[in-house]
Amino acid sequence: MSTSSPSFVSVLKAGLIASGVSAAANLVYHFAYVAATGIVLPDPIGWTAVLVASILPVLLATLGYFLLLKLVPARANLIFMVVVLGLAVASLYSSFGDPLPDGTPAPAGFAGWSAPMHLISGIAAAFLIPRYAR
């Protein structure tokens, strides 16, 4: 990384790239998993929820990365990657919980649908934001 920190616009562009990759990969996974398993997801879970849940956390991570660049520029990439991947793994807990947060029972196969998408978003954020922010 150069001696100067990337601008907010550069970091935001990186976050938009990572969000796009996360959303695209998760939508492909969503449609493939639903088609292969026939899982019936309760309302309001569907492709729009996948889209929003793939984009928003990655954009929030983008803000975190920008703050890390300002606070600890020498270690920002390492700290960011460890924290984001740790949060992605920790978020898997929600995939295996029953009932769902709204109180409805999780359908059979829900963890297989949900967990990989948590990891996809975490991996996209952890690796693509630092890479494209330069």
DSSP file with accessible surface (Angstrom, degrees, kcal/mol):
  #  RESIDUE AA STRUCTURE BP1 BP2  ACC     N-H-->O    O-->H-N    N-H-->O    O-->H-N    TCO  KAPPA ALPHA  PHI   PSI    X-CA   Y-CA   Z-CA
    1    1 A M              0   0  108      0, 0.0     4,-0.1     0, 0.0   133,-0.0   0.000 360.0 360.0 360.0 144.8    0.0    0.0    0.0
    2    2 A S        -     0   0   79      2,-0.2     0, 0.0     1,-0.1     0, 0.0  -0.156 360.0-103.1 -70.6 170.9    1.3    3.5   -0.7
    3    3 A T  S    S+     0   0  158      2,-0.1     2,-0.3     0, 0.0    -1,-0.1   0.786 103.7  70.6 -69.2 -26.3    2.2    5.9    2.0
    4    4 A S  S    S-     0   0   79      1,-0.0    -2,-0.2     3,-0.0     3,-0.1  -0.715  88.9-116.8 -93.7 146.5   -1.0    7.9    1.6
    5    5 A S        -     0   0   38     -2,-0.3    -2,-0.1     1,-0.1    -1,-0.0  -0.503  36.5 -99.2 -77.2 145.2   -4.3    6.4    2.7
    6    6 A P        -     0   0   15      0, 0.0    -1,-0.1     0, 0.0   128,-0.1  -0.287  43.7-107.0 -61.2 149.5   -6.9    5.8    0.0
    7    7 A S     >  -     0   0   58    126,-0.2     4,-2.3     1,-0.1     5,-0.2  -0.281  26.3-108.1 -72.1 164.0   -9.6    8.5   -0.2
    8    8 A F  H  > S+     0   0   87      1,-0.2     4,-3.0     2,-0.2     5,-0.2   0.897 121.5  54.5 -59.4 -39.4  -13.2    7.9    1.0
    9    9 A V  H  > S+     0   0   85      2,-0.2     4,-2.6     1,-0.2    -1,-0.2   0.918 107.9  49.2 -63.2 -40.9  -14.3    7.7   -2.6
   10   10 A S  H  > S+     0   0   43      2,-0.2     4,-2.0     1,-0.2    -1,-0.2   0.917 113.4  46.1 -63.9 -42.2  -11.8    5.0   -3.4
   11   11 A V  H  X S+     0   0    0     -4,-2.3     4,-2.5     2,-0.2    -2,-0.2   0.912 112.0  51.4 -67.8 -40.6  -12.9    3.0   -0.4
   12   12 A L  H  X S+     0   0   65     -4,-3.0     4,-2.5     2,-0.2    -2,-0.2   0.919 108.4  51.3 -63.0 -41.8  -16.5    3.5   -1.3
   13   13 A K  H  X S+     0   0  130     -4,-2.6     4,-2.3     1,-0.2    -1,-0.2   0.919 109.8  50.5 -60.1 -41.6  -15.9    2.3   -4.8
   14   14 A A  H  X S+     0   0    0     -4,-2.0     4,-2.7     1,-0.2    -2,-0.2   0.907 109.9  50.5 -62.3 -40.9  -14.2   -0.8   -3.4
   15   15 A G  H  X S+     0   0    0     -4,-2.5     4,-2.7     1,-0.2    -2,-0.2   0.873 108.8  51.2 -65.1 -36.3  -17.2   -1.3   -1.1
   16   16 A L  H  X S+     0   0   97     -4,-2.5     4,-2.3     2,-0.2    -1,-0.2   0.897 110.8  48.7 -68.0 -38.7  -19.6   -1.1   -4.1
   17   17 A I  H  X S+     0   0   73     -4,-2.3     4,-2.6     2,-0.2    -2,-0.2   0.953 113.8  45.9 -62.8 -49.1  -17.6   -3.6   -6.0
   18   18 A A  H  X S+     0   0    0     -4,-2.7     4,-2.7     1,-0.2    -2,-0.2   0.895 112.6  51.4 -62.6 -38.9  -17.5   -6.0   -3.0
   19   19 A S  H  X S+     0   0    4     -4,-2.7     4,-2.9     2,-0.2    -1,-0.2   0.906 110.3  49.3 -63.1 -42.4  -21.3   -5.4   -2.5
   20   20 A G  H  X S+     0   0   38     -4,-2.3     4,-2.7     2,-0.2     5,-0.2   0.915 112.7  46.3 -63.7 -43.5  -22.0   -6.2   -6.1
   21   21 A V  H  X S+     0   0   68     -4,-2.6     4,-2.8     2,-0.2     5,-0.3   0.936 114.2  48.7 -64.5 -44.6  -19.9   -9.4   -6.0
   22   22 A S  H  X S+     0   0    0     -4,-2.7     4,-2.6    -5,-0.2     5,-0.2   0.938 114.2  45.4 -59.7 -48.4  -21.6  -10.4   -2.8
   23   23 A A  H  X S+     0   0    6     -4,-2.9     4,-2.5     2,-0.2     5,-0.2   0.929 114.8  47.0 -63.5 -46.1  -25.1   -9.8   -4.1
   24   24 A A  H  X S+     0   0   55     -4,-2.7     4,-2.3    -5,-0.2     5,-0.2   0.941 115.1  45.1 -62.7 -47.7  -24.5  -11.5   -7.4
   25   25 A A  H  X S+     0   0   40     -4,-2.8     4,-2.6    -5,-0.2    -1,-0.2   0.911 114.8  48.5 -63.9 -41.9  -22.9  -14.6   -5.9
   26   26 A N  H  X S+     0   0    2     -4,-2.6     4,-3.0    -5,-0.3    -1,-0.2   0.870 110.3  50.9 -69.4 -35.2  -25.6  -14.8   -3.2
   27   27 A L  H  X S+     0   0   35     -4,-2.5     4,-2.7    -5,-0.2     5,-0.3   0.922 111.1  48.5 -66.1 -42.6  -28.4  -14.4   -5.7
   28   28 A V  H  X S+     0   0  105     -4,-2.3     4,-2.5    -5,-0.2     5,-0.2   0.947 114.6  46.1 -60.3 -46.2  -26.9  -17.2   -7.9
   29   29 A Y  H  X S+     0   0   62     -4,-2.6     4,-3.1    -5,-0.2     5,-0.3   0.929 111.8  52.1 -61.8 -45.6  -26.6  -19.4   -4.8
   30   30 A H  H  X S+     0   0   12     -4,-3.0     4,-2.6     1,-0.2     5,-0.2   0.950 113.5  41.9 -55.2 -53.9  -30.1  -18.6   -3.6
   31   31 A F  H  X S+     0   0  109     -4,-2.7     4,-2.3     1,-0.2    -1,-0.2   0.895 116.5  48.8 -65.9 -37.9  -31.7  -19.5   -6.9
   32   32 A A  H  X S+     0   0   57     -4,-2.5     4,-2.7    -5,-0.3    -1,-0.2   0.929 113.6  46.4 -66.5 -43.4  -29.6  -22.6   -7.4
   33   33 A Y  H  X S+     0   0   41     -4,-3.1     4,-2.6    -5,-0.2     6,-0.4   0.924 113.5  48.0 -66.3 -44.0  -30.3  -23.8   -3.8
   34   34 A V  H  X S+     0   0   43     -4,-2.6     4,-2.4    -5,-0.3    -1,-0.2   0.927 115.2  46.0 -62.9 -43.0  -34.0  -23.2   -4.0
   35   35 A A  H  < S+     0   0   86     -4,-2.3    -2,-0.2    -5,-0.2    -1,-0.2   0.902 116.5  44.7 -66.7 -39.7  -34.2  -25.0   -7.4
   36   36 A A  H  < S+     0   0   87     -4,-2.7    -2,-0.2    -5,-0.2    -1,-0.2   0.849 127.2  26.3 -75.0 -33.7  -32.1  -27.9   -6.3
   37   37 A T  H  < S-     0   0   74     -4,-2.6    -2,-0.2    -5,-0.2    -3,-0.2   0.671  89.2-133.9-104.8 -21.5  -33.8  -28.5   -2.9
   38   38 A G     <  +     0   0   52     -4,-2.4    -4,-0.1    -5,-0.4    -3,-0.1   0.667  40.4 174.9  73.2  15.9  -37.3  -27.1   -3.4
   39   39 A I        -     0   0   19     -6,-0.4     2,-0.7    -5,-0.2    -1,-0.2  -0.252  25.2-142.9 -56.5 139.9  -37.0  -25.3   -0.1
   40   40 A V        -     0   0  123     68,-0.2    -1,-0.1    -3,-0.1    68,-0.1  -0.949  15.9-156.8-108.7 111.9  -40.0  -23.1    0.7
   41   41 A L        -     0   0   25     -2,-0.7    65,-0.1     4,-0.1     2,-0.0  -0.710  18.5-116.1 -91.5 138.8  -38.8  -20.0    2.5
   42   42 A P    >   -     0   0   34      0, 0.0     3,-2.3     0, 0.0    -1,-0.1  -0.335  51.1 -63.8 -70.6 153.0  -41.3  -18.0    4.6
   43   43 A D  T 3  S+     0   0  146      1,-0.3     3,-0.1    -2,-0.0     0, 0.0  -0.470 119.3  27.8 -64.5 142.0  -42.3  -14.5    3.7
   44   44 A P  T 3  S+     0   0  105      0, 0.0     2,-0.5     0, 0.0     5,-0.3  -0.850  97.3  99.1 -98.4  22.2  -40.5  -12.0    3.5
   45   45 A I    <   +     0   0   40     -3,-2.3     2,-0.3     4,-0.1    -4,-0.1  -0.589  53.3 106.0 -76.5 123.0  -37.5  -14.1    2.7
   46   46 A G  S  > S-     0   0   19     -2,-0.5     4,-2.2    -3,-0.1     5,-0.2  -0.900  85.7 -53.2-169.8-162.9  -36.8  -14.1   -1.0
   47   47 A W  H  > S+     0   0  136     -2,-0.3     4,-2.4     1,-0.2     5,-0.1   0.844 129.5  54.1 -65.5 -32.3  -34.5  -12.7   -3.6
   48   48 A T  H  > S+     0   0   74      2,-0.2     4,-2.6     1,-0.2    -1,-0.2   0.912 108.7  49.0 -69.2 -38.0  -35.0   -9.1   -2.4
   49   49 A A  H  > S+     0   0   36     -5,-0.3     4,-2.8     2,-0.2    -2,-0.2   0.902 111.1  51.0 -64.5 -39.1  -34.1  -10.0    1.1
   50   50 A V  H  X S+     0   0    5     -4,-2.2     4,-1.3     2,-0.2    -2,-0.2   0.931 110.5  49.7 -62.0 -43.8  -31.0  -11.8   -0.2
   51   51 A L  H  X S+     0   0   52     -4,-2.4     4,-1.6     2,-0.2     3,-0.5   0.954 114.6  42.2 -60.9 -51.5  -30.1   -8.7   -2.2
   52   52 A V  H  X S+     0   0   80     -4,-2.6     4,-2.5     1,-0.2     3,-0.3   0.928 114.8  50.5 -63.6 -44.4  -30.4   -6.3    0.8
   53   53 A A  H  < S+     0   0   62     -4,-2.8    -1,-0.2     1,-0.2    -2,-0.2   0.675 111.7  49.6 -71.1 -14.8  -28.7   -8.7    3.2
   54   54 A S  H  < S+     0   0    3     -4,-1.3     4,-0.4    -3,-0.5    -1,-0.2   0.753 118.0  37.0 -89.3 -29.1  -25.8   -9.0    0.8
   55   55 A I  H  X S+     0   0   51     -4,-1.6     4,-2.4    -3,-0.3     5,-0.2   0.906 108.9  55.6 -91.7 -49.9  -25.3   -5.3    0.2
   56   56 A L  H  X S+     0   0  101     -4,-2.5     4,-2.4     1,-0.2     5,-0.2   0.910 107.3  47.0 -59.0 -48.2  -25.9   -3.6    3.5
   57   57 A P  H  > S+     0   0   66      0, 0.0     4,-2.3     0, 0.0    -1,-0.2   0.892 112.8  50.9 -62.9 -34.9  -23.4   -5.5    5.7
   58   58 A V  H  > S+     0   0    2     -4,-0.4     4,-1.9     2,-0.2    -2,-0.2   0.912 110.0  49.3 -69.1 -39.1  -20.7   -5.1    3.1
   59   59 A L  H  X S+     0   0   47     -4,-2.4     4,-1.6     2,-0.2    -1,-0.2   0.899 110.6  50.7 -66.8 -36.6  -21.3   -1.3    2.8
   60   60 A L  H  X S+     0   0  120     -4,-2.4     4,-2.0    -5,-0.2    -2,-0.2   0.908 108.4  52.2 -64.3 -40.3  -21.2   -1.1    6.6
   61   61 A A  H  X S+     0   0   20     -4,-2.3     4,-2.6     1,-0.2    -1,-0.2   0.866 103.0  59.9 -62.2 -34.2  -17.9   -3.0    6.5
   62   62 A T  H  X S+     0   0    1     -4,-1.9     4,-2.3     1,-0.2    -1,-0.2   0.919 104.6  48.2 -60.4 -43.7  -16.7   -0.4    4.0
   63   63 A L  H  X S+     0   0   83     -4,-1.6     4,-2.3     1,-0.2    -1,-0.2   0.906 110.7  51.9 -63.3 -40.8  -17.2    2.3    6.5
   64   64 A G  H  X S+     0   0   30     -4,-2.0     4,-2.4     2,-0.2    -2,-0.2   0.901 108.4  51.1 -61.0 -40.5  -15.3    0.3    9.1
   65   65 A Y  H  X S+     0   0    0     -4,-2.6     4,-2.4     2,-0.2    -2,-0.2   0.930 108.3  51.4 -64.6 -42.3  -12.4   -0.2    6.8
   66   66 A F  H  X S+     0   0   41     -4,-2.3     4,-1.4     1,-0.2    -2,-0.2   0.926 110.6  49.0 -61.8 -42.5  -12.2    3.5    6.1
   67   67 A L  H  X S+     0   0  104     -4,-2.3     4,-2.4     1,-0.2     3,-0.3   0.913 109.6  51.8 -63.5 -41.8  -12.1    4.2    9.8
   68   68 A L  H  X S+     0   0   37     -4,-2.4     4,-3.1     1,-0.2    -1,-0.2   0.888 104.6  56.9 -61.4 -38.9   -9.4    1.6   10.3
   69   69 A L  H  < S+     0   0    2     -4,-2.4    -1,-0.2     1,-0.2    -2,-0.2   0.854 112.5  42.0 -60.6 -33.3   -7.3    3.2    7.6
   70   70 A K  H  < S+     0   0  112     -4,-1.4    -2,-0.2    -3,-0.3    -1,-0.2   0.853 122.2  38.2 -80.3 -36.6   -7.5    6.5    9.6
   71   71 A L  H  < S+     0   0  134     -4,-2.4    -2,-0.2     1,-0.2    -3,-0.2   0.882 136.5   8.7 -84.7 -42.9   -6.9    5.0   13.0
   72   72 A V    >X  +     0   0   56     -4,-3.1     3,-1.3    -5,-0.2     4,-1.0  -0.522  67.6 168.6-138.3  67.7   -4.4    2.3   12.4
   73   73 A P  T 34 S+     0   0   75      0, 0.0     3,-0.4     0, 0.0     4,-0.4   0.832  75.8  55.6 -57.3 -34.7   -3.1    2.6    8.8
   74   74 A A  T 34 S+     0   0  100      1,-0.2     4,-0.2     2,-0.1     3,-0.1   0.796 122.6  26.0 -69.6 -27.1   -0.2    0.2    9.2
   75   75 A R  T <> S+     0   0  161     -3,-1.3     4,-2.6    -7,-0.2     5,-0.3   0.271  87.6 109.7-117.8   8.2   -2.5   -2.7   10.4
   76   76 A A  H  X S+     0   0    0     -4,-1.0     4,-2.8    -3,-0.4     5,-0.2   0.905  79.3  48.5 -56.7 -46.4   -5.8   -1.7    8.8
   77   77 A N  H  > S+     0   0   49     -4,-0.4     4,-2.6     2,-0.2     5,-0.2   0.943 114.8  43.9 -62.6 -47.5   -5.9   -4.6    6.3
   78   78 A L  H  > S+     0   0  101      2,-0.2     4,-2.5     1,-0.2     5,-0.2   0.944 116.7  45.6 -64.0 -48.4   -5.0   -7.3    8.8
   79   79 A I  H  X S+     0   0   61     -4,-2.6     4,-2.8     1,-0.2     5,-0.3   0.935 114.0  49.9 -60.6 -45.7   -7.4   -6.1   11.5
   80   80 A F  H  X S+     0   0    6     -4,-2.8     4,-2.9    -5,-0.3     5,-0.3   0.941 111.9  46.6 -59.4 -49.0  -10.2   -5.6    8.9
   81   81 A M  H  X S+     0   0   49     -4,-2.6     4,-2.5    -5,-0.2     5,-0.3   0.925 114.6  46.6 -62.9 -44.2   -9.8   -9.1    7.4
   82   82 A V  H  X S+     0   0   93     -4,-2.5     4,-2.4    -5,-0.2    -1,-0.2   0.939 116.0  44.7 -64.4 -45.9   -9.7  -10.8   10.8
   83   83 A V  H  X S+     0   0   76     -4,-2.8     4,-2.8    -5,-0.2     5,-0.2   0.943 115.4  46.5 -65.8 -46.5  -12.7   -8.9   12.2
   84   84 A V  H  X S+     0   0   17     -4,-2.9     4,-2.4    -5,-0.3    -2,-0.2   0.935 115.1  45.4 -65.0 -44.2  -14.8   -9.3    9.1
   85   85 A L  H  X S+     0   0   55     -4,-2.5     4,-2.4    -5,-0.3    -1,-0.2   0.902 113.1  51.7 -66.5 -36.8  -14.1  -13.0    8.8
   86   86 A G  H  X S+     0   0   40     -4,-2.4     4,-2.7    -5,-0.3    -2,-0.2   0.916 110.8  47.6 -63.0 -43.2  -14.7  -13.4   12.5
   87   87 A L  H  X S+     0   0  114     -4,-2.8     4,-2.4     2,-0.2    -2,-0.2   0.884 109.7  53.6 -65.2 -37.2  -18.0  -11.7   12.3
   88   88 A A  H  X S+     0   0    9     -4,-2.4     4,-0.5    -5,-0.2    -2,-0.2   0.933 111.8  44.4 -63.3 -43.0  -19.0  -13.8    9.3
   89   89 A V  H >< S+     0   0   92     -4,-2.4     3,-1.4     1,-0.2     4,-0.3   0.930 113.3  50.8 -67.0 -43.0  -18.3  -16.9   11.2
   90   90 A A  H >< S+     0   0   65     -4,-2.7     3,-1.5     1,-0.3     4,-0.3   0.864 102.6  61.4 -62.3 -33.6  -20.1  -15.6   14.3
   91   91 A S  H >X S+     0   0   40     -4,-2.4     3,-1.0     1,-0.3     4,-0.6   0.675  83.8  79.3 -68.9 -14.6  -23.1  -14.7   12.1
   92   92 A L  H XX S+     0   0   35     -3,-1.4     4,-1.1    -4,-0.5     3,-1.0   0.789  76.5  74.8 -62.4 -25.5  -23.5  -18.4   11.2
   93   93 A Y  H X4 S+     0   0  197     -3,-1.5     3,-0.8    -4,-0.3     4,-0.5   0.897  91.2  54.6 -52.8 -41.3  -25.1  -18.9   14.6
   94   94 A S  H X4 S+     0   0   61     -3,-1.0     3,-0.5    -4,-0.3    -1,-0.3   0.793 101.2  59.3 -66.7 -26.3  -28.2  -17.2   13.3
   95   95 A S  H << S+     0   0    2     -3,-1.0    -1,-0.2    -4,-0.6    -2,-0.2   0.793 109.8  42.0 -70.4 -28.2  -28.4  -19.7   10.4
   96   96 A F  T << S+     0   0  143     -4,-1.1    -1,-0.2    -3,-0.8    -2,-0.2   0.367  92.5 108.9-102.0   3.9  -28.6  -22.6   12.7
   97   97 A G    <   -     0   0   22     -3,-0.5     9,-0.0    -4,-0.5    -3,-0.0  -0.480  61.8-129.7 -80.4 148.4  -31.1  -21.1   15.2
   98   98 A D  S    S+     0   0  110     -2,-0.2     2,-0.2     7,-0.1    -3,-0.0  -0.961  82.2  35.7-141.6 124.5  -34.7  -22.2   15.4
   99   99 A P  S    S-     0   0   76      0, 0.0     5,-0.1     0, 0.0    -1,-0.0   0.501  94.0-113.5 -82.8 179.1  -37.0  -20.4   15.3
  100  100 A L    >   -     0   0    9      4,-3.3     3,-2.6    -2,-0.2    -2,-0.1  -0.240  40.1 -93.5 -68.3 163.0  -36.2  -17.6   12.9
  101  101 A P  T 3  S+     0   0  137      0, 0.0    -1,-0.1     0, 0.0    -3,-0.0   0.801 127.1  56.1 -53.7 -27.9  -35.9  -14.1   14.4
  102  102 A D  T 3  S-     0   0   99      2,-0.1    -2,-0.0     1,-0.0     0, 0.0   0.452 121.9-105.4 -85.4   1.8  -39.6  -13.4   13.7
  103  103 A G  S <  S+     0   0   51     -3,-2.6     3,-0.1     1,-0.3    -1,-0.0   0.301  79.4 127.8  96.6  -9.4  -40.7  -16.4   15.7
  104  104 A T        -     0   0   49      1,-0.1    -4,-3.3    -5,-0.1    -1,-0.3  -0.511  69.0 -99.0 -78.8 148.9  -41.6  -18.7   12.7
  105  105 A P        -     0   0   98      0, 0.0    -1,-0.1     0, 0.0    -7,-0.1  -0.399  39.0-110.7 -65.7 141.2  -40.0  -22.1   12.6
  106  106 A A        -     0   0   23      1,-0.1     3,-0.1    -2,-0.1   -65,-0.1  -0.553  35.7-119.4 -70.4 133.1  -37.0  -22.5   10.4
  107  107 A P    >   -     0   0   32      0, 0.0     3,-2.0     0, 0.0     4,-0.3  -0.358  38.2 -85.6 -70.2 156.2  -37.8  -24.6    7.3
  108  108 A A  T 3  S+     0   0   97      1,-0.3   -68,-0.2     2,-0.1     0, 0.0  -0.370 119.1  24.7 -58.0 133.4  -35.9  -27.8    6.7
  109  109 A G  T 3> S+     0   0   35     -3,-0.1     4,-1.4   -70,-0.1    -1,-0.3   0.459  82.5 125.5  89.3   2.3  -32.7  -26.9    4.8
  110  110 A F  H <> S+     0   0   17     -3,-2.0     4,-3.2     1,-0.2     3,-0.4   0.914  71.5  52.0 -62.4 -43.0  -32.6  -23.3    6.1
  111  111 A A  H  > S+     0   0   24     -4,-0.3     4,-2.3     1,-0.3    -1,-0.2   0.902 108.1  51.9 -62.0 -39.5  -29.1  -23.5    7.4
  112  112 A G  H  4 S+     0   0   28      1,-0.2    -1,-0.3     2,-0.2    -2,-0.2   0.789 115.3  42.9 -66.9 -26.9  -27.8  -24.9    4.1
  113  113 A W  H  X S+     0   0   16     -4,-1.4     4,-0.6    -3,-0.4    -2,-0.2   0.905 123.2  34.4 -79.9 -45.8  -29.5  -22.0    2.4
  114  114 A S  H >X S+     0   0    9     -4,-3.2     4,-1.5   -19,-0.2     3,-0.5   0.916 106.4  61.0 -81.9 -48.0  -28.4  -19.2    4.8
  115  115 A A  H 3X S+     0   0   12     -4,-2.3     4,-1.9    -5,-0.3     3,-0.4   0.895 101.5  51.4 -56.7 -47.7  -25.0  -20.1    6.1
  116  116 A P  H 3> S+     0   0   39      0, 0.0     4,-2.7     0, 0.0    -1,-0.2   0.879 107.0  55.4 -60.4 -32.2  -23.1  -20.1    2.8
  117  117 A M  H <X S+     0   0   15     -4,-0.6     4,-2.2    -3,-0.5     5,-0.2   0.872 104.1  53.8 -69.9 -32.8  -24.4  -16.7    2.0
  118  118 A H  H  X S+     0   0   53     -4,-1.5     4,-2.1    -3,-0.4    -1,-0.2   0.927 112.3  44.9 -61.9 -44.7  -23.1  -15.3    5.3
  119  119 A L  H  X S+     0   0   61     -4,-1.9     4,-2.9     2,-0.2     5,-0.3   0.892 109.5  55.0 -68.1 -39.4  -19.7  -16.6    4.3
  120  120 A I  H  X S+     0   0   47     -4,-2.7     4,-2.6     1,-0.2     5,-0.2   0.944 111.0  45.0 -59.1 -47.1  -19.9  -15.3    0.8
  121  121 A S  H  X S+     0   0   13     -4,-2.2     4,-2.5     2,-0.2     5,-0.2   0.917 114.2  49.1 -64.9 -42.0  -20.6  -11.8    2.0
  122  122 A G  H  X S+     0   0    7     -4,-2.1     4,-2.9    -5,-0.2     5,-0.2   0.923 113.1  46.1 -63.7 -43.2  -17.8  -11.9    4.6
  123  123 A I  H  X S+     0   0   89     -4,-2.9     4,-2.2     2,-0.2     5,-0.5   0.918 111.9  51.7 -67.2 -41.9  -15.3  -13.2    2.2
  124  124 A A  H  X>S+     0   0    8     -4,-2.6     4,-2.2    -5,-0.3     5,-0.6   0.939 115.5  41.7 -59.6 -46.4  -16.2  -10.6   -0.4
  125  125 A A  H  X5S+     0   0    3     -4,-2.5     4,-1.3    -5,-0.2    -2,-0.2   0.952 114.2  50.6 -65.8 -48.8  -15.9   -7.8    2.1
  126  126 A A  H  <5S+     0   0    0     -4,-2.9    -1,-0.2    -5,-0.2    -2,-0.2   0.851 124.8  24.7 -62.1 -36.5  -12.7   -9.1    3.7
  127  127 A F  H  X5S+     0   0  102     -4,-2.2     4,-1.1    -5,-0.2    -1,-0.2   0.812 123.2  45.6-100.7 -34.7  -10.7   -9.6    0.5
  128  128 A L  H  X5S+     0   0   33     -4,-2.2     4,-2.7    -5,-0.5     5,-0.2   0.860 104.8  57.5 -84.3 -34.8  -12.2   -7.3   -2.1
  129  129 A I  H  X<S+     0   0    0     -4,-1.3     4,-1.6    -5,-0.6     5,-0.2   0.974 112.1  40.6 -62.5 -53.0  -12.6   -4.0   -0.1
  130  130 A P  H  > S+     0   0    7      0, 0.0     4,-0.7     0, 0.0    -1,-0.2   0.902 116.6  52.0 -61.3 -36.5   -8.8   -3.8    0.8
  131  131 A R  H  < S+     0   0  147     -4,-1.1     3,-0.5     1,-0.2    -2,-0.2   0.931 116.8  35.6 -65.0 -46.8   -7.8   -5.0   -2.7
  132  132 A Y  H  < S+     0   0  107     -4,-2.7    -1,-0.2     1,-0.2    -3,-0.1   0.584 103.5  72.0 -88.6  -8.0   -9.9   -2.4   -4.6
  133  133 A A  H  <        0   0    1     -4,-1.6    -1,-0.2    -5,-0.2    -2,-0.2   0.730 360.0 360.0 -76.5 -20.2   -9.5    0.5   -2.2
  134  134 A R     <        0   0  183     -4,-0.7  -129,-0.1    -3,-0.5    -3,-0.0  -0.192 360.0 360.0 -65.5 360.0   -5.8    0.9   -3.3
